[in-house]
Amino acid sequence: MNKKSIGVKRKVLIITSSVLISNPVFAETLQVNWLDSSSNEDGFMIEKRLLANEIFETISTLSANTSTYTDSDVIIDETYCYRIVAYNQAGESPSEESCLAVIGEDEVEAITPKTGSKPSTPEYTYISISHQFISKPSTIELGDKKLYSFKSDETYNESYSDSSIENAEFYAESGSVKEYSRDYFSFQQDSNELVNGYARMGFNSGNKLSFDMESNGATQTATLYMQAGVWSNEASSVVITAGDKEEYITLPRGYSWQYISVDITFDGNTPVTITTDINQGGYSGLMFAGIVFNDALVEEAEEVIQYASLLSVDTGVGTSIDVTDIEFMTHSMQKGNDDFSDASVINLSFYGDSKTYSNTYNFINQNGNSYAGYKFIRWNEDNGMTVQLQSGDSQTNIASLYFSAGAWTSETSTIEVIINDQSELIELSSGYSWKRMKVDIEFEGELNVEVRPVGTLSGYSALQFAGLTLY
């Protein structure tokens, strides 16, 4: 059977004891339970092995929608490993294995022969998962936020949040896990690098990363930064399970790397597992950089002041921006003049269909250095850019976004600017031309801005984002 074309989701295997009799002459039993999360299996095969034996054998075949099996062929002082194989005409999908040691005095001892992490106890009441594809993140400015790095297995800025990553562990059924230093995925605090790079494993459904997100029970959001790529045109997905929620991230194309940010909102101790839905070879892999906790200590959260307002939209600006005495960041995340403002850029990313060009716009600093180019975003409501900013302590700052907008239509065209979840609409006065804009936003605290076109237009229609300034 072709295991790559299977349409059955991976099963979660849970084994519990039933009745154990101390005298091995009598028939002891183990009850095997699993979660049936698929809807298209033809049935299940129960596979079993002794811990000392690497070879599984099929001991029973059950009908679809079954979730329990009782094994009477067990004796005391032996350890048995089980896995469940869901199957249909497309192929087979085996679960992870779980093992039990049958011991005397009516007890069972759970063991984990291939990993050393402790089993997590979920204590959450709310979980949500969302993701977006982002541009290659050369730097990620943390400010004071807490970071866990998968490459270094270390936590930075411990005092920012009382949440943590515990029991982080890689399991590689195929290949190995390696650590890489890179000039991207560079996590920085006030432009000083804390750590860079990632931990890498092969794109294989038998490989996984697991960890526990632990908190004090307050609802909060953590952002996972990762990279994935498959060297194939076959549809492939990254599968993220957090508690009882599951998110499939389908890669938009093969033979390329995709950069992804994943937001996990949770309110308690939450187990997380990341794997793939298919096996891919070649350069294919998953790279895990780090997790940033976006919410501060609960007792500090009530004191945070957050204010944002759209000040003006200037459509008469040129393409040369003088940044002699002002902090700036370009579309390609090049930064300068950090000392001129206490505000900071936490993250800048693009989603959907976008391309980078090295002409038209120029940011020119006091040394005469020129930072040219822009990010071309096609006019489609599924495309856009986001930026996350942080003001200086107890002060108001102004961010200016520079971009062009062109709609090749005679009808009214609109750009949506979302400022901390509040929508502002900018209408273009005419079509078939480029409008160069400078959008000023005043803010205190954290500012989240999203810019995207409204509707879908063809031809040259697009946004051209050059960068931003802060003062």
Secondary structure, DSSP 8 states (H G I E B T S, - for coil): --GGG--S---EEEEEE----SSTTS-EEEEEEEE---S--SEEEEEEEETT----EEEEEEETT--EEEEEEE-TTEEEEEEEEEEETTEEEE---EEEEEETTTEEEEE-TT----------S-EEEEEEEE---SEEE-TT-EEEETTTTEEE-GGG-S-EEEEEEEE-SSS--EEE--SSSEEEETTEEEE--EEEEES-TT-EEEEEEE-SS--EEEEEEEEEEESSSS--EEEEEETTEEEEEE-S-SSEEEEEEEEEEESS-EEEEEEESS---TT-EEEEEEEEE-S--HHHHTT---EEEEEEEES---SEEE-TTSEEEETT--EE-GGG-S-EEEEEEEESSEEEEEEEEEEE-TT--EEEEEEEEES-TT-EEEEEEE--TT--EEEEEEEEEE--SSS--EEEEEETTEEEEEE-S-SSSEEEEEEEEEEESEEEEEEEESS---TT-EEEEEEEEE-
